[in-house]
Amino acid sequence: MEESNDKNPDENQIPEVDPLVKKLQDTLSLGKRHRFWETQPVGQFKDLGNPTLLEGSIEAPTPLEELRQDPYNLPSQYEWTTCDINSEETCTEIYNLLTNNYVEDDENMFRFNYSKEFLLWALHPPGYFPSWHIGVRVKGSGKLVAFIAGIPARIRVLDQIVQMAEINFLCVHKKLRSKRLAPVMIKEVTRRVHLENIWQAAYTAGVVLPTPVCSCQYWHRSLNPKKLIEVGFSRLGARMTMSRTIKLYKLPESTVTLGFRAMELRDIPTVTLLLRTYLAQFDVAPDFDENDVEHWLLPKENVVHSYLVENPETLEITDFCSFYILPSSILGSQNYSTLKAAYSYYNVVTQIPLLQLMNDALIVAKQKDYDVFNALDVMHNESFLKELKFGPGDGQLHYYLYNYRIRQALRPSELGLVLL
Ligand SMILES: CC(C)(COP(=O)(O)OP(=O)(O)OC[C@H]1O[C@@H](n2cnc3c(N)ncnc32)[C@H](O)[C@@H]1OP(=O)(O)O)[C@@H](O)C(=O)NCCC(=O)NCCS
């Protein structure tokens, strides 16, 4: 860095903010105004570290009879639509909107490409509310140009089990960006959540907003390094050749742990118990019951895969791992259109090291021909990332709670929640 750029031009002038603090604020974008989020019941940057603020709800519920009954106003050329994703036509519209306009990496090389089966799974958990799947259409043409979705979830925050909405798939068509449509969509989903007498929400974003309860990092484990390098997902390391790289990431043909097998319907009660016991150690985690486990963890081809370790003698189920499937479109490659990615979901160990379990997860993901295995540094994942040859990704994933304050941000290892 050039020294001179950092110097204060007027030596006698006392800078308002220490340059180091300013720099930190800038990187965290804490200095930035948030015209919308400053009006919402979320932790505000100015309250960071204030010990007098109580943990829990920020705002009390509004009596149901006082809730706004009609939707928020959209600019006159647009109208609200409630999306029934069971309808093949609507599902295709949402799929196309997201496929062309949803999250991209910083260099715009890849864009999430959630499959239709995945969307159906993600939006239809037990007790879902059809009214929380909200679209915006252009009046006249009917074209779907924006979407936001909520699903209900019980989430434990420290010792409180809180009924929440998980908000996901916020997307505004590229041509309609920066017109303040997102705040209206967030307000509208919030209104519909309130109508179900639910007052808290959880969501994640790559951007810094007021105020993350936890900031996590993605790590990536190459399964098909040649393709990843060819499409620009990863780079050949210094002093590495392609063949040495392929050798470095080579995995055994079959899994190593005795009794490792796919989860089945009959395993639901045991897996629920294993998971509940395991997740109890984290500060924020879902409160899964058997119905949730059946929905979220029973294997669904190309959506979610779950495996467990069954002791061959006692038939006891002792360990469990899972990953979900979220491909990305490759935007600039002549040879490939899709990056096939598996994402670590919930993993539980009681008998074998987590490292060994995850090594088997990598092996089955490779057998299924995924190109890369991604994992956040949440729960105990740090214990295996480096050793299993995951590399750190750029950018972060921030977790947020709406209308719920926790005193101190969590370390990723204290977080037991994975959102899709
Ligand atoms: C995210 C997206 C819907 C925001 O729409 P936009 O047209 O860029 O922004 P708008 O002018 O409508 O609204 C801006 C406000 O939304 C907030 N916002 C932007 N992204 C957000 C996000 N991911 N979650 C919550 N709020 C967000 C901004 O912070 C800003 O509020 P502020 O002034 O209080 O800071 C749009 O950029 C998009 O579809 N991006 C691609 C998909 C994506 O990233 N989705 C979010 C996944 S977490």
PDBQT file of the ligand as one rigid body, heavy atoms in Angstrom, charges set to zero:
ROOT
HETATM    1  C1  LIG A 501     -31.243  -8.525  -3.479  1.00  0.00    +0.000 C 
HETATM    2  C2  LIG A 501     -32.078  -7.710  -4.455  1.00  0.00    +0.000 C 
HETATM    3  C3  LIG A 501     -33.498  -8.248  -4.471  1.00  0.00    +0.000 C 
HETATM    4  C4  LIG A 501     -32.110  -6.270  -3.940  1.00  0.00    +0.000 C 
HETATM    5  O1  LIG A 501     -32.806  -5.483  -4.881  1.00  0.00    +0.000 OA
HETATM    6  P1  LIG A 501     -32.176  -4.133  -5.457  1.00  0.00    +0.000 P 
HETATM    7  O2  LIG A 501     -32.994  -3.718  -6.600  1.00  0.00    +0.000 OA
HETATM    8  O3  LIG A 501     -30.732  -4.357  -5.668  1.00  0.00    +0.000 OA
HETATM    9  O4  LIG A 501     -32.321  -3.086  -4.236  1.00  0.00    +0.000 OA
HETATM   10  P2  LIG A 501     -33.551  -2.118  -3.891  1.00  0.00    +0.000 P 
HETATM   11  O5  LIG A 501     -33.301  -0.777  -4.450  1.00  0.00    +0.000 OA
HETATM   12  O6  LIG A 501     -34.847  -2.746  -4.272  1.00  0.00    +0.000 OA
HETATM   13  O7  LIG A 501     -33.487  -2.095  -2.291  1.00  0.00    +0.000 OA
HETATM   14  C5  LIG A 501     -32.345  -1.723  -1.616  1.00  0.00    +0.000 C 
HETATM   15  C6  LIG A 501     -32.515  -2.094  -0.150  1.00  0.00    +0.000 C 
HETATM   16  O8  LIG A 501     -32.587  -3.518  -0.040  1.00  0.00    +0.000 OA
HETATM   17  C7  LIG A 501     -31.568  -3.971   0.839  1.00  0.00    +0.000 C 
HETATM   18  N1  LIG A 501     -31.066  -5.262   0.422  1.00  0.00    +0.000 N 
HETATM   19  C8  LIG A 501     -30.273  -5.533  -0.641  1.00  0.00    +0.000 A 
HETATM   20  N2  LIG A 501     -29.991  -6.847  -0.677  1.00  0.00    +0.000 NA
HETATM   21  C9  LIG A 501     -30.617  -7.399   0.382  1.00  0.00    +0.000 A 
HETATM   22  C10 LIG A 501     -30.690  -8.710   0.872  1.00  0.00    +0.000 A 
HETATM   23  N3  LIG A 501     -30.065  -9.729   0.267  1.00  0.00    +0.000 N 
HETATM   24  N4  LIG A 501     -31.427  -8.944   1.971  1.00  0.00    +0.000 NA
HETATM   25  C11 LIG A 501     -32.059  -7.939   2.586  1.00  0.00    +0.000 A 
HETATM   26  N5  LIG A 501     -32.019  -6.657   2.173  1.00  0.00    +0.000 NA
HETATM   27  C12 LIG A 501     -31.299  -6.405   1.074  1.00  0.00    +0.000 A 
HETATM   28  C13 LIG A 501     -30.509  -2.914   0.723  1.00  0.00    +0.000 C 
HETATM   29  O9  LIG A 501     -29.633  -2.962   1.821  1.00  0.00    +0.000 OA
HETATM   30  C14 LIG A 501     -31.337  -1.659   0.677  1.00  0.00    +0.000 C 
HETATM   31  O10 LIG A 501     -31.822  -1.277   1.946  1.00  0.00    +0.000 OA
HETATM   32  P3  LIG A 501     -31.039  -0.157   2.827  1.00  0.00    +0.000 P 
HETATM   33  O11 LIG A 501     -31.156   1.125   2.097  1.00  0.00    +0.000 OA
HETATM   34  O12 LIG A 501     -31.700  -0.178   4.154  1.00  0.00    +0.000 OA
HETATM   35  O13 LIG A 501     -29.609  -0.624   2.913  1.00  0.00    +0.000 OA
HETATM   36  C15 LIG A 501     -31.505  -7.740  -5.904  1.00  0.00    +0.000 C 
HETATM   37  O14 LIG A 501     -30.271  -7.084  -5.906  1.00  0.00    +0.000 OA
HETATM   38  C16 LIG A 501     -31.328  -9.148  -6.434  1.00  0.00    +0.000 C 
HETATM   39  O15 LIG A 501     -32.291  -9.760  -6.889  1.00  0.00    +0.000 OA
HETATM   40  N6  LIG A 501     -30.070  -9.660  -6.406  1.00  0.00    +0.000 N 
HETATM   41  C17 LIG A 501     -29.764 -10.993  -6.863  1.00  0.00    +0.000 C 
HETATM   42  C18 LIG A 501     -30.309 -12.021  -5.927  1.00  0.00    +0.000 C 
HETATM   43  C19 LIG A 501     -29.872 -11.806  -4.493  1.00  0.00    +0.000 C 
HETATM   44  O16 LIG A 501     -28.758 -11.449  -4.195  1.00  0.00    +0.000 OA
HETATM   45  N7  LIG A 501     -30.824 -12.081  -3.569  1.00  0.00    +0.000 N 
HETATM   46  C20 LIG A 501     -30.584 -11.981  -2.150  1.00  0.00    +0.000 C 
HETATM   47  C21 LIG A 501     -30.131 -13.279  -1.650  1.00  0.00    +0.000 C 
HETATM   48  S1  LIG A 501     -29.732 -13.145   0.057  1.00  0.00    +0.000 SA
ENDROOT
TORSDOF 0
